[in-house]
Amino acid sequence: MRRLPDWLRMQRPDGENYIRVKRLVEDNRLNTICTSGNCPNIGECWNAGTATFMILGNICTRSCKFCATLTGKPMPPDPEEPLRLARSISKLKLGHCVITSVDRDDLDDGGSSQWADTIRAIKDLCPGVTIEALIPDFGGDRESLMKVLDAGADVVAHNLETVRRLTPLIRSRAEYDLSLSVVEIISLSGVRSKSGIMTGLGETDSEVFETMADLRNAGCEIITIGQYLQPSFDHIEPAGYTAPEKFAGYRDAATELGFAHVESGPLVRSSYHAERHVPKSSNKNEILLK
């Protein structure tokens, strides 16, 4: 792997809160994208007492070239998972939580029933906790999407990941226009919509600006832009590293397009500062961990 520039230094994963979150995740048999995706911010986030929980197991039916999540044949959904996750969130005393999942193309509904059950369990057991759901595309099935949207998450995100030209090169089964349509369905439902893209995969500035415009035209309200980092030697190598000044330019361009919130920086990931993205009428807690 290439030597990382100075602006991509990450916080070491240790500290009292880090150990506490790690223990809770292990004791309750929870999955997090923080570990499954080798997230570079795991030290910073877990030390702050925050994590992005991953439901429907830790084995994905897709094999995107940028993602460290395992690919293979997943186990059937665990019916106890929604309540177990809700109880863990209650123990952590979270004001806001982010839930994501692997792709489950093996299931008739793509796992949308488990998604809905999980969101409802959190809302029932943790009143006042706001929820962001970072969802897969469900193959574009509207019924599955609406099942999740009707469950009542405060923010629903679906990541476009990269520009149109690079989508077939790095995403497995996913399609650029299909993902845009998912974002548009979220937006039209009245739920606050969100999406994220990576840089450093060989995209041009004009392609990034075009992608931002496509998302805004689909009604997307929140965008995250961060640097792709190679999670292992088996994954696609970065084509380059985007300087902080360029991220600042992307932030200004996205703001001019009318996005309500823009997170743009080298270590930004989809759930970065996620608590700030909740509509103010819903955001009862300004901090993640009391």
Secondary structure as GFF3:
##gff-version 3
##sequence-region A 1 290
A	DSSP	three_ten_helix	6	8	.	.	.	ID=ss1
A	DSSP	alpha_helix	16	27	.	.	.	ID=ss2
A	DSSP	beta_strand	31	32	.	.	.	ID=ss3
A	DSSP	alpha_helix	33	36	.	.	.	ID=ss4
A	DSSP	alpha_helix	42	47	.	.	.	ID=ss5
A	DSSP	beta_strand	52	55	.	.	.	ID=ss6
A	DSSP	beta_strand	59	60	.	.	.	ID=ss7
A	DSSP	beta_strand	70	71	.	.	.	ID=ss8
A	DSSP	alpha_helix	81	92	.	.	.	ID=ss9
A	DSSP	beta_strand	96	101	.	.	.	ID=ss10
A	DSSP	alpha_helix	112	125	.	.	.	ID=ss11
A	DSSP	beta_strand	130	134	.	.	.	ID=ss12
A	DSSP	three_ten_helix	138	140	.	.	.	ID=ss13
A	DSSP	alpha_helix	142	149	.	.	.	ID=ss14
A	DSSP	beta_strand	155	157	.	.	.	ID=ss15
A	DSSP	alpha_helix	167	170	.	.	.	ID=ss16
A	DSSP	alpha_helix	176	188	.	.	.	ID=ss17
A	DSSP	beta_strand	192	199	.	.	.	ID=ss18
A	DSSP	alpha_helix	205	217	.	.	.	ID=ss19
A	DSSP	beta_strand	222	227	.	.	.	ID=ss20
A	DSSP	alpha_helix	244	257	.	.	.	ID=ss21
A	DSSP	beta_strand	261	264	.	.	.	ID=ss22
A	DSSP	three_ten_helix	274	277	.	.	.	ID=ss23
###
